[in-house]
Amino acid sequence: KARERFGMKIITEATGLHRHVNADGSLEKNNVLENVISYADIIQVGQRNMKSYGFLQELALVTSKTKRPVMLKRGDSSTLKDFLLAAEYIVSNGNPNVILCLRGIRTFEEDEFQRSTPDIGAITVLKRESNLPVLFDPSHSTGYRNSVKGVSLAAVAAGADGLLIETHHDPANALCDGEQSITREMLSDIKTEAEEIRKLVLD
């Protein structure tokens, strides 16, 4: 319905296999996952599932038929090597269309100031070590809307191919993640400045 009404691409998070075990111990076909893939333009793997290798394999096998892009988020306690190997696991199981997404890592920061530590330096490493597109999520990496703009622009300057930003028409009353959601006006400002920075980076 969202695609039909707004003409937008749909990113949907796949959270598990959701397969039924038959009486003989065999597994039924993963119809839930296939149904999700039939509607979504991009399948997101959240940071908690980055190391769920059985799930990654199943997802890769199902999406290999259509080569539907899979956006893999870095686990908040995972090394860059872990992250790249998880991406390789998807690629080696049949789907080369993987998008890497950085969303901050766990350090000694306290939630009072920022939820995670933005791993902006990882952008240059991933661009050097792989040929996969790299996105940055300034919303989850900071946890607070007043930090989203600065971190967004820094990520673009570091070479990020895109940004994943939480937006809401009324962040104060959002049902989820309101503190890190920005308004549409703020998003427009970020887009304008990010495009200017992107031009400088490409030049």
Order of alpha helices (4+ residues) and beta strands (2+ residues): alpha-beta-alpha-beta-alpha-beta-alpha-beta-alpha-beta-alpha-alpha-beta-alpha
